[in-house]
Amino acid sequence: MSWGLEAGHATPAAVAAVAAAAAAFAVHAARAPRPRGPLILRAAAAFALALAVVRPTLTRTAASSAKPRLLILLDASASMRGAA
C-alpha cells in the first residue's frame, strides 16, 4: 500500500497563479519591517487560499495479489447443438 498527494483538478494556470502569489509574498516578507505577527497571519491565510485553489487530493493505492475469479459458462441449449 502506498500513499500519494496529487494536485486534484488544478489547471496549470491555477498552479502558476499560486506560484506567482508565493513569490510575491516572499518578496513582501523580505522587505517587511518588524513585527512579524501580522505577517505570519497573512502567510497562513495565503497558504489556506493556495490550498483551496489547488485542491490537493490524498490518494491510496493498494497492491492486490489475489487472482481474479474465472467464470466458465456452458450452454447446452438446443440453439447451441447446431441442429435447429
CNS distance restraints for C-alpha pairs under 8 A (distance, minus, plus):
assign (resid   1 and name CA) (resid  60 and name CA) 6.99 0.50 0.50
assign (resid   1 and name CA) (resid  61 and name CA) 5.58 0.50 0.50
assign (resid   1 and name CA) (resid  62 and name CA) 4.19 0.50 0.50
assign (resid   1 and name CA) (resid  63 and name CA) 6.06 0.50 0.50
assign (resid   2 and name CA) (resid  60 and name CA) 5.77 0.50 0.50
assign (resid   2 and name CA) (resid  61 and name CA) 5.41 0.50 0.50
assign (resid   2 and name CA) (resid  62 and name CA) 6.50 0.50 0.50
assign (resid   3 and name CA) (resid  58 and name CA) 7.25 0.50 0.50
assign (resid   3 and name CA) (resid  59 and name CA) 5.76 0.50 0.50
assign (resid   3 and name CA) (resid  60 and name CA) 4.57 0.50 0.50
assign (resid   3 and name CA) (resid  61 and name CA) 6.51 0.50 0.50
assign (resid   4 and name CA) (resid  58 and name CA) 5.91 0.50 0.50
assign (resid   4 and name CA) (resid  59 and name CA) 5.17 0.50 0.50
assign (resid   4 and name CA) (resid  60 and name CA) 6.38 0.50 0.50
assign (resid   5 and name CA) (resid  56 and name CA) 6.70 0.50 0.50
assign (resid   5 and name CA) (resid  57 and name CA) 5.78 0.50 0.50
assign (resid   5 and name CA) (resid  58 and name CA) 4.77 0.50 0.50
assign (resid   5 and name CA) (resid  59 and name CA) 6.17 0.50 0.50
assign (resid   6 and name CA) (resid  56 and name CA) 5.61 0.50 0.50
assign (resid   6 and name CA) (resid  57 and name CA) 5.21 0.50 0.50
assign (resid   6 and name CA) (resid  58 and name CA) 6.47 0.50 0.50
assign (resid   6 and name CA) (resid  59 and name CA) 7.31 0.50 0.50
assign (resid   7 and name CA) (resid  54 and name CA) 5.95 0.50 0.50
assign (resid   7 and name CA) (resid  55 and name CA) 6.24 0.50 0.50
assign (resid   7 and name CA) (resid  56 and name CA) 4.53 0.50 0.50
assign (resid   7 and name CA) (resid  57 and name CA) 6.23 0.50 0.50
assign (resid   8 and name CA) (resid  54 and name CA) 6.84 0.50 0.50
assign (resid   8 and name CA) (resid  55 and name CA) 5.45 0.50 0.50
assign (resid   8 and name CA) (resid  56 and name CA) 4.97 0.50 0.50
assign (resid   8 and name CA) (resid  57 and name CA) 5.23 0.50 0.50
assign (resid   9 and name CA) (resid  54 and name CA) 7.31 0.50 0.50
assign (resid   9 and name CA) (resid  55 and name CA) 6.84 0.50 0.50
assign (resid  10 and name CA) (resid  14 and name CA) 6.09 0.50 0.50
assign (resid  10 and name CA) (resid  15 and name CA) 6.69 0.50 0.50
assign (resid  10 and name CA) (resid  53 and name CA) 7.12 0.50 0.50
assign (resid  10 and name CA) (resid  54 and name CA) 5.02 0.50 0.50
assign (resid  10 and name CA) (resid  55 and name CA) 6.64 0.50 0.50
assign (resid  11 and name CA) (resid  15 and name CA) 6.46 0.50 0.50
assign (resid  12 and name CA) (resid  16 and name CA) 6.08 0.50 0.50
assign (resid  13 and name CA) (resid  17 and name CA) 6.09 0.50 0.50
assign (resid  14 and name CA) (resid  18 and name CA) 6.22 0.50 0.50
assign (resid  14 and name CA) (resid  53 and name CA) 6.69 0.50 0.50
assign (resid  14 and name CA) (resid  54 and name CA) 6.78 0.50 0.50
assign (resid  15 and name CA) (resid  19 and name CA) 6.20 0.50 0.50
assign (resid  15 and name CA) (resid  54 and name CA) 6.56 0.50 0.50
assign (resid  16 and name CA) (resid  20 and name CA) 6.11 0.50 0.50
assign (resid  17 and name CA) (resid  21 and name CA) 6.10 0.50 0.50
assign (resid  18 and name CA) (resid  22 and name CA) 6.12 0.50 0.50
assign (resid  18 and name CA) (resid  50 and name CA) 5.86 0.50 0.50
assign (resid  18 and name CA) (resid  53 and name CA) 7.74 0.50 0.50
assign (resid  18 and name CA) (resid  54 and name CA) 7.98 0.50 0.50
assign (resid  19 and name CA) (resid  23 and name CA) 6.22 0.50 0.50
assign (resid  20 and name CA) (resid  24 and name CA) 6.15 0.50 0.50
assign (resid  21 and name CA) (resid  25 and name CA) 6.05 0.50 0.50
assign (resid  22 and name CA) (resid  26 and name CA) 6.13 0.50 0.50
assign (resid  23 and name CA) (resid  27 and name CA) 6.37 0.50 0.50
assign (resid  24 and name CA) (resid  28 and name CA) 6.21 0.50 0.50
assign (resid  25 and name CA) (resid  29 and name CA) 5.98 0.50 0.50
assign (resid  25 and name CA) (resid  43 and name CA) 7.80 0.50 0.50
assign (resid  26 and name CA) (resid  30 and name CA) 6.18 0.50 0.50
assign (resid  27 and name CA) (resid  31 and name CA) 6.44 0.50 0.50
assign (resid  28 and name CA) (resid  32 and name CA) 5.94 0.50 0.50
assign (resid  29 and name CA) (resid  39 and name CA) 7.17 0.50 0.50
assign (resid  35 and name CA) (resid  39 and name CA) 7.83 0.50 0.50
assign (resid  36 and name CA) (resid  40 and name CA) 6.17 0.50 0.50
assign (resid  37 and name CA) (resid  41 and name CA) 6.54 0.50 0.50
assign (resid  38 and name CA) (resid  42 and name CA) 6.18 0.50 0.50
assign (resid  39 and name CA) (resid  43 and name CA) 6.13 0.50 0.50
assign (resid  40 and name CA) (resid  44 and name CA) 6.23 0.50 0.50
assign (resid  41 and name CA) (resid  45 and name CA) 6.27 0.50 0.50
assign (resid  42 and name CA) (resid  46 and name CA) 6.06 0.50 0.50
assign (resid  43 and name CA) (resid  47 and name CA) 6.06 0.50 0.50
assign (resid  44 and name CA) (resid  48 and name CA) 6.20 0.50 0.50
assign (resid  45 and name CA) (resid  49 and name CA) 6.19 0.50 0.50
assign (resid  46 and name CA) (resid  50 and name CA) 6.10 0.50 0.50
assign (resid  47 and name CA) (resid  51 and name CA) 6.23 0.50 0.50
assign (resid  48 and name CA) (resid  52 and name CA) 6.28 0.50 0.50
assign (resid  49 and name CA) (resid  53 and name CA) 6.28 0.50 0.50
assign (resid  50 and name CA) (resid  54 and name CA) 6.15 0.50 0.50
assign (resid  51 and name CA) (resid  55 and name CA) 5.63 0.50 0.50
assign (resid  51 and name CA) (resid  56 and name CA) 6.79 0.50 0.50
assign (resid  75 and name CA) (resid  80 and name CA) 6.80 0.50 0.50
assign (resid  76 and name CA) (resid  80 and name CA) 6.35 0.50 0.50
assign (resid  76 and name CA) (resid  81 and name CA) 7.13 0.50 0.50
assign (resid  77 and name CA) (resid  81 and name CA) 6.87 0.50 0.50
assign (resid  78 and name CA) (resid  82 and name CA) 7.42 0.50 0.50
assign (resid  78 and name CA) (resid  83 and name CA) 7.31 0.50 0.50
assign (resid  78 and name CA) (resid  84 and name CA) 6.97 0.50 0.50
assign (resid  79 and name CA) (resid  83 and name CA) 7.37 0.50 0.50
assign (resid  79 and name CA) (resid  84 and name CA) 6.33 0.50 0.50
